[in-house]
Amino acid sequence: MHNYLATPHLSAKLSPVWTRVLRLVLLGRAQRLARAAGLSVVALLLLTPTAFASHEITPISHQSFALWLVKDNTQMKCLYKLYYQESRWNPGATNNGHYGIPQGKSVWLKTANPYEQIQWGIKYNRSRYGSMCAAYKHWRQYGWH
């Protein structure tokens, strides 16, 4: 496993926030690899000690990660309000067969980390409604999205 964050030309160009986001993405990949191999992430990292050895992984807030994905303050305001109403941004939220921050029906959301839940929810909103504000408008009108 290559340590992308140790690549000088890459890490020199990334801001601290982008570096943290990249670390989270790489950690998500490590979690999926560990699950596929039937190992814990700790066991996987012990088997590949240089994968994350030179960098401390500092999580960013769920909202900061969502803003990075949405890339628009207006859309983020809508997403923030939508997810606040749905789950209070709680990754462990459940309600009538709906799970996680986006309160989706996918059972996968029960085991997904908060960042994967946010990615899933944004992709869902874009696919079904076209934007976060359109999804929030639908939620306000019908009480679900």
MIKE-784261 format. One record per residue: residue number from 1; residue in three letters; z, x, y of N, C-alpha, C, O, CB in turn. Coordinates in steps of 0.1 Angstrom, whole numbers, always signed. Glycine has a CB too. Example, Ala and Ser with C-alpha at 12.3 -4.5 7.8 and 13.67 -1.06 7.14 Angstrom:
<gumars>
seq|type|nw|nu|nv|caw|cau|cav|cw|cu|cv|ow|ou|ov|cbw|cbu|cbv
1|ALA|+78|+132|-57|+78|+123|-45|+78|+132|-33|+85|+142|-33|+90|+113|-45 .
2|SER|+71|+128|-22|+71|+137|-11|+79|+129|+0|+80|+134|+11|+57|+141|-6 .
</gumars>
This chain:
<gumars>
seq|type|nw|nu|nv|caw|cau|cav|cw|cu|cv|ow|ou|ov|cbw|cbu|cbv
1|MET|+0|+9|-12|+0|+0|+0|+0|+9|+12|+8|+18|+14|+12|-10|+0 .
2|HIS|-9|+7|+21|-11|+15|+33|-1|+10|+44|+0|-2|+46|-25|+15|+38 .
3|ASN|+5|+19|+51|+14|+15|+62|+5|+15|+75|+4|+25|+82|+25|+26|+63 .
4|TYR|+0|+3|+78|-9|+1|+89|-2|+4|+102|-8|+9|+112|-14|-13|+90 .
5|LEU|+11|+2|+103|+18|+4|+116|+20|+19|+118|+23|+23|+130|+32|-2|+116 .
6|ALA|+18|+28|+108|+20|+42|+110|+7|+48|+114|+6|+60|+117|+25|+48|+98 .
7|THR|-4|+40|+115|-17|+46|+119|-17|+48|+134|-16|+38|+141|-29|+36|+115 .
8|PRO|-18|+60|+139|-16|+63|+153|-25|+55|+162|-21|+49|+172|-17|+77|+156 .
9|HIS|-38|+54|+159|-47|+47|+168|-44|+32|+169|-48|+26|+179|-61|+50|+163 .
10|LEU|-39|+26|+158|-36|+12|+158|-23|+9|+166|-22|+1|+175|-35|+7|+144 .
11|SER|-12|+16|+162|+1|+14|+168|+1|+17|+183|+9|+11|+191|+12|+21|+161 .
12|ALA|-7|+27|+187|-7|+30|+201|-13|+19|+210|-10|+18|+222|-15|+43|+203 .
13|LYS|-22|+11|+204|-28|+0|+212|-21|-13|+212|-24|-22|+219|-42|-2|+206 .
14|LEU|-11|-14|+203|-4|-27|+202|+8|-28|+211|+16|-18|+212|+0|-29|+187 .
15|SER|+11|-39|+217|+23|-41|+225|+34|-43|+215|+31|-45|+203|+22|-53|+235 .
16|PRO|+47|-42|+219|+58|-44|+210|+58|-58|+203|+61|-59|+191|+71|-43|+217 .
17|VAL|+53|-68|+210|+53|-82|+204|+42|-82|+193|+45|-87|+182|+50|-92|+215 .
18|TRP|+30|-77|+196|+19|-77|+186|+23|-68|+174|+20|-72|+163|+6|-71|+193 .
19|THR|+30|-57|+177|+35|-49|+166|+44|-57|+157|+43|-56|+144|+42|-36|+171 .
20|ARG|+54|-65|+163|+63|-73|+155|+55|-83|+147|+59|-86|+135|+73|-79|+164 .
21|VAL|+45|-90|+153|+37|-100|+146|+30|-94|+134|+30|-99|+123|+27|-106|+156 .
22|LEU|+24|-82|+136|+17|-75|+125|+27|-72|+114|+24|-73|+102|+11|-62|+130 .
23|ARG|+39|-68|+118|+49|-65|+107|+52|-77|+99|+54|-77|+87|+62|-59|+114 .
24|LEU|+54|-89|+106|+57|-101|+99|+45|-105|+90|+48|-110|+79|+59|-112|+109 .
25|VAL|+33|-104|+94|+21|-107|+86|+22|-98|+73|+20|-103|+62|+8|-105|+93 .
26|LEU|+24|-85|+75|+25|-76|+64|+37|-79|+55|+35|-79|+42|+26|-61|+69 .
27|LEU|+48|-83|+60|+59|-88|+52|+56|-100|+44|+60|-101|+33|+72|-90|+61 .
28|GLY|+48|-109|+50|+44|-121|+43|+35|-118|+31|+36|-124|+21|+36|-131|+53 .
29|ARG|+26|-108|+33|+18|-103|+22|+26|-97|+11|+24|-99|-1|+7|-93|+27 .
30|ALA|+37|-89|+15|+46|-83|+5|+53|-94|-2|+55|-93|-14|+56|-74|+12 .
31|GLN|+57|-105|+5|+64|-116|-2|+55|-122|-13|+59|-125|-24|+69|-126|+8 .
32|ARG|+42|-125|-9|+33|-131|-18|+30|-122|-30|+29|-126|-42|+19|-134|-11 .
33|LEU|+29|-108|-28|+27|-99|-39|+39|-99|-48|+37|-99|-60|+24|-85|-33 .
34|ALA|+51|-99|-42|+63|-99|-50|+64|-112|-59|+67|-111|-70|+75|-98|-41 .
35|ARG|+60|-123|-53|+61|-136|-60|+51|-135|-72|+54|-139|-83|+57|-148|-51 .
36|ALA|+39|-130|-69|+28|-129|-80|+33|-120|-91|+29|-122|-102|+15|-124|-74 .
37|ALA|+40|-109|-87|+45|-100|-97|+58|-104|-104|+63|-97|-113|+46|-86|-91 .
38|GLY|+64|-115|-99|+76|-119|-104|+88|-110|-100|+98|-109|-107|+76|-119|-120 .
39|LEU|+86|-104|-88|+97|-95|-83|+102|-101|-70|+96|-109|-64|+91|-81|-81 .
40|SER|+114|-96|-66|+119|-99|-53|+112|-90|-43|+106|-80|-47|+134|-98|-52 .
41|VAL|+112|-93|-30|+106|-85|-20|+113|-71|-20|+107|-61|-18|+107|-91|-6 .
42|VAL|+126|-71|-22|+134|-59|-22|+129|-50|-34|+127|-38|-32|+149|-62|-24 .
43|ALA|+127|-56|-45|+122|-48|-57|+108|-42|-54|+105|-31|-57|+122|-56|-70 .
44|LEU|+100|-51|-48|+86|-46|-45|+87|-34|-35|+80|-24|-36|+78|-57|-39 .
45|LEU|+95|-35|-25|+97|-25|-15|+103|-12|-21|+99|-1|-17|+105|-29|-3 .
46|LEU|+111|-14|-31|+117|-2|-37|+106|+5|-46|+106|+17|-47|+129|-6|-46 .
47|LEU|+97|-3|-51|+86|+3|-59|+76|+10|-49|+68|+19|-54|+79|-7|-67 .
48|THR|+75|+6|-37|+66|+12|-27|+74|+16|-15|+73|+10|-4|+54|+1|-23 .
49|PRO|+81|+27|-16|+91|+30|-6|+84|+34|+8|+91|+33|+18|+99|+42|-10 .
50|THR|+72|+38|+8|+66|+42|+21|+60|+30|+28|+55|+31|+39|+56|+52|+19 .
51|ALA|+59|+18|+22|+53|+7|+28|+59|+3|+41|+51|+0|+51|+53|-5|+18 .
52|PHE|+72|+3|+42|+78|-2|+54|+89|+8|+59|+97|+5|+67|+84|-16|+53 .
53|ALA|+89|+20|+53|+100|+29|+55|+101|+34|+70|+112|+36|+74|+98|+41|+46 .
54|SER|+90|+36|+77|+91|+42|+90|+93|+32|+101|+94|+36|+113|+79|+50|+92 .
55|HIS|+94|+19|+98|+95|+9|+108|+105|-1|+105|+105|-6|+93|+81|+3|+111 .
56|GLU|+113|-5|+114|+123|-16|+112|+115|-28|+115|+108|-29|+125|+136|-14|+122 .
57|ILE|+117|-38|+107|+111|-51|+109|+120|-60|+118|+131|-63|+113|+107|-58|+96 .
58|THR|+116|-63|+130|+123|-71|+139|+116|-85|+140|+106|-85|+146|+125|-65|+152 .
59|PRO|+122|-96|+135|+116|-108|+136|+115|-113|+150|+123|-110|+159|+123|-119|+128 .
60|ILE|+104|-120|+153|+103|-127|+166|+106|-142|+164|+106|-146|+153|+88|-125|+173 .
61|SER|+108|-149|+175|+112|-163|+174|+100|-171|+168|+88|-166|+169|+116|-168|+188 .
62|HIS|+103|-182|+162|+93|-191|+157|+84|-195|+168|+71|-196|+166|+99|-203|+150 .
63|GLN|+89|-198|+180|+81|-203|+191|+72|-192|+196|+61|-194|+200|+90|-208|+202 .
64|SER|+77|-179|+197|+68|-168|+201|+57|-166|+192|+45|-163|+196|+77|-155|+203 .
65|PHE|+59|-167|+179|+49|-166|+169|+38|-177|+171|+26|-175|+170|+55|-166|+155 .
66|ALA|+43|-189|+173|+34|-201|+175|+26|-199|+187|+14|-201|+187|+42|-214|+176 .
67|LEU|+32|-194|+198|+24|-191|+210|+13|-181|+208|+2|-182|+213|+33|-187|+222 .
68|TRP|+16|-171|+200|+7|-160|+197|-5|-166|+189|-17|-163|+192|+13|-149|+189 .
69|LEU|-3|-176|+180|-13|-182|+173|-21|-192|+181|-34|-193|+180|-8|-189|+161 .
70|VAL|-15|-200|+190|-21|-210|+198|-28|-204|+210|-39|-209|+213|-11|-220|+203 .
71|LYS|-23|-194|+216|-29|-186|+227|-32|-194|+239|-40|-191|+247|-42|-180|+222 .
72|ASP|-24|-205|+241|-26|-213|+253|-12|-220|+256|-7|-227|+248|-37|-224|+251 .
73|ASN|-8|-218|+269|+5|-224|+272|+6|-239|+272|+16|-245|+268|+9|-219|+286 .
74|THR|-5|-246|+276|-5|-260|+276|-4|-265|+261|+4|-274|+258|-17|-266|+283 .
75|GLN|-12|-259|+253|-12|-263|+239|+2|-260|+232|+7|-268|+224|-23|-256|+231 .
76|MET|+8|-249|+236|+21|-245|+231|+31|-255|+235|+40|-258|+227|+24|-231|+235 .
77|LYS|+31|-260|+247|+40|-270|+252|+40|-283|+243|+50|-288|+239|+38|-274|+267 .
78|CYS|+27|-287|+240|+26|-298|+231|+31|-295|+217|+38|-304|+211|+11|-302|+231 .
79|LEU|+28|-284|+212|+33|-280|+199|+48|-279|+198|+54|-284|+189|+26|-267|+194 .
80|TYR|+54|-273|+209|+68|-272|+209|+75|-286|+209|+84|-288|+201|+73|-265|+222 .
81|LYS|+70|-296|+217|+75|-309|+217|+73|-316|+204|+82|-323|+199|+69|-317|+228 .
82|LEU|+61|-314|+198|+58|-320|+185|+68|-315|+174|+74|-323|+167|+44|-318|+181 .
83|TYR|+69|-302|+173|+78|-297|+162|+93|-299|+165|+101|-300|+156|+75|-282|+161 .
84|TYR|+96|-300|+178|+110|-303|+181|+113|-317|+177|+124|-320|+171|+113|-302|+197 .
85|GLN|+104|-327|+179|+106|-340|+175|+106|-342|+159|+114|-349|+154|+96|-350|+181 .
86|GLU|+97|-334|+153|+96|-335|+138|+108|-329|+131|+113|-335|+121|+83|-329|+134 .
87|SER|+112|-317|+135|+121|-309|+127|+132|-301|+135|+140|-295|+129|+114|-300|+118 .
88|ARG|+131|-302|+148|+140|-294|+157|+137|-279|+154|+146|-271|+156|+155|-297|+154 .
89|TRP|+125|-276|+150|+120|-262|+146|+129|-257|+135|+130|-244|+134|+121|-253|+159 .
90|ASN|+133|-265|+126|+142|-261|+115|+133|-259|+102|+127|-269|+98|+153|-271|+112 .
91|PRO|+131|-247|+97|+122|-245|+86|+127|-251|+73|+120|-253|+64|+121|-230|+83 .
92|GLY|+140|-255|+73|+146|-261|+61|+146|-277|+62|+151|-283|+53|+160|-256|+58 .
93|ALA|+140|-282|+72|+140|-297|+74|+132|-304|+63|+122|-299|+59|+135|-300|+88 .
94|THR|+138|-315|+58|+131|-323|+49|+133|-338|+53|+143|-341|+59|+136|-321|+34 .
95|ASN|+122|-346|+51|+123|-360|+55|+113|-368|+47|+101|-367|+49|+121|-362|+70 .
96|ASN|+118|-375|+37|+109|-384|+29|+97|-377|+23|+85|-382|+24|+104|-395|+38 .
97|GLY|+98|-366|+17|+87|-359|+11|+79|-350|+21|+69|-345|+17|+78|-368|+5 .
98|HIS|+84|-348|+33|+78|-339|+43|+87|-327|+45|+99|-329|+45|+76|-347|+56 .
99|TYR|+81|-315|+47|+89|-303|+46|+87|-294|+58|+76|-294|+64|+87|-296|+33 .
100|GLY|+97|-286|+61|+95|-275|+70|+94|-279|+85|+96|-290|+89|+84|-267|+66 .
101|ILE|+90|-269|+93|+89|-271|+107|+78|-281|+110|+81|-290|+119|+85|-257|+114 .
102|PRO|+66|-281|+104|+56|-290|+107|+58|-304|+101|+50|-313|+104|+43|-285|+104 .
103|GLN|+67|-305|+91|+70|-317|+84|+57|-322|+77|+53|-334|+78|+75|-328|+93 .
104|GLY|+51|-313|+70|+39|-316|+62|+42|-321|+48|+53|-318|+43|+30|-304|+61 .
105|LYS|+33|-328|+42|+35|-333|+28|+34|-323|+17|+37|-325|+6|+26|-345|+26 .
106|SER|+28|-311|+21|+26|-301|+11|+39|-295|+5|+48|-291|+13|+18|-289|+17 .
107|VAL|+41|-296|-8|+53|-291|-14|+55|-276|-12|+66|-270|-12|+54|-294|-29 .
108|TRP|+43|-269|-10|+43|-255|-7|+52|-251|+5|+58|-241|+5|+29|-250|-5 .
109|LEU|+53|-260|+14|+61|-258|+26|+76|-256|+23|+83|-250|+31|+59|-269|+36 .
110|LYS|+80|-261|+12|+95|-259|+8|+98|-245|+6|+109|-241|+8|+98|-268|-4 .
111|THR|+88|-237|+1|+91|-223|-3|+85|-213|+7|+88|-201|+6|+86|-220|-17 .
112|ALA|+77|-218|+16|+71|-209|+26|+81|-205|+37|+90|-212|+40|+59|-217|+33 .
113|ASN|+79|-193|+42|+88|-188|+52|+84|-195|+65|+73|-201|+66|+87|-173|+54 .
114|PRO|+92|-195|+76|+89|-202|+88|+76|-198|+94|+69|-207|+100|+100|-200|+98 .
115|TYR|+72|-186|+94|+59|-182|+100|+47|-187|+92|+37|-191|+98|+59|-166|+100 .
116|GLU|+48|-188|+79|+38|-194|+71|+37|-209|+74|+26|-215|+74|+40|-192|+56 .
117|GLN|+49|-216|+76|+49|-230|+79|+42|-232|+92|+34|-242|+93|+64|-235|+80 .
118|ILE|+45|-224|+102|+38|-226|+115|+23|-224|+114|+16|-231|+120|+44|-216|+125 .
119|GLN|+19|-214|+107|+5|-211|+105|-2|-224|+98|-12|-228|+102|+2|-199|+96 .
120|TRP|+5|-229|+88|+0|-240|+81|-1|-252|+90|-12|-259|+91|+9|-244|+69 .
121|GLY|+9|-255|+98|+9|-266|+107|-1|-265|+118|-8|-275|+121|+23|-267|+114 .
122|ILE|-3|-253|+124|-13|-252|+134|-27|-254|+128|-36|-260|+135|-12|-238|+141 .
123|LYS|-30|-249|+117|-43|-250|+110|-45|-265|+107|-56|-271|+109|-44|-242|+97 .
124|TYR|-35|-272|+102|-36|-287|+100|-39|-294|+113|-48|-303|+113|-22|-292|+94 .
125|ASN|-31|-291|+123|-34|-299|+136|-48|-296|+141|-54|-306|+146|-23|-294|+146 .
126|ARG|-52|-284|+141|-66|-281|+146|-76|-288|+137|-86|-293|+142|-68|-266|+145 .
127|SER|-74|-288|+124|-84|-294|+115|-84|-310|+117|-95|-316|+117|-80|-291|+101 .
128|ARG|-72|-316|+117|-72|-330|+118|-74|-336|+132|-80|-346|+133|-59|-335|+112 .
129|TYR|-68|-330|+142|-68|-335|+155|-76|-327|+166|-79|-333|+176|-54|-337|+160 .
130|GLY|-79|-315|+163|-87|-307|+172|-78|-298|+181|-83|-287|+185|-95|-315|+180 .
131|SER|-66|-302|+184|-57|-294|+192|-43|-298|+190|-40|-308|+184|-61|-296|+207 .
132|MET|-34|-290|+195|-19|-293|+194|-16|-306|+203|-8|-314|+199|-11|-281|+199 .
133|CYS|-22|-306|+215|-20|-318|+224|-25|-331|+218|-19|-341|+220|-26|-315|+238 .
134|ALA|-36|-330|+211|-41|-342|+205|-32|-347|+193|-30|-359|+191|-56|-340|+199 .
135|ALA|-26|-337|+186|-17|-340|+175|-4|-346|+181|+1|-356|+176|-13|-328|+167 .
136|TYR|+1|-341|+192|+13|-346|+199|+10|-360|+205|+19|-369|+204|+17|-336|+210 .
137|LYS|-2|-362|+210|-5|-375|+216|-5|-386|+204|+0|-397|+206|-19|-375|+222 .
138|HIS|-11|-382|+193|-11|-391|+181|+3|-394|+177|+7|-405|+174|-19|-384|+169 .
139|TRP|+12|-383|+177|+26|-385|+173|+33|-395|+182|+40|-404|+178|+33|-372|+172 .
140|ARG|+30|-393|+195|+37|-402|+205|+32|-417|+204|+40|-426|+205|+34|-397|+219 .
141|GLN|+19|-418|+200|+14|-432|+199|+18|-439|+186|+21|-451|+186|-1|-431|+199 .
142|TYR|+18|-431|+175|+21|-437|+162|+34|-433|+155|+38|-439|+145|+10|-433|+152 .
143|GLY|+40|-422|+160|+53|-418|+154|+52|-409|+142|+61|-406|+135|+61|-430|+151 .
144|TRP|+40|-405|+139|+37|-395|+128|+24|-387|+132|+16|-391|+141|+35|-403|+115 .
145|HIS|+22|-377|+125|+10|-369|+127|+5|-363|+114|-5|-356|+113|+11|-358|+138 .
</gumars>
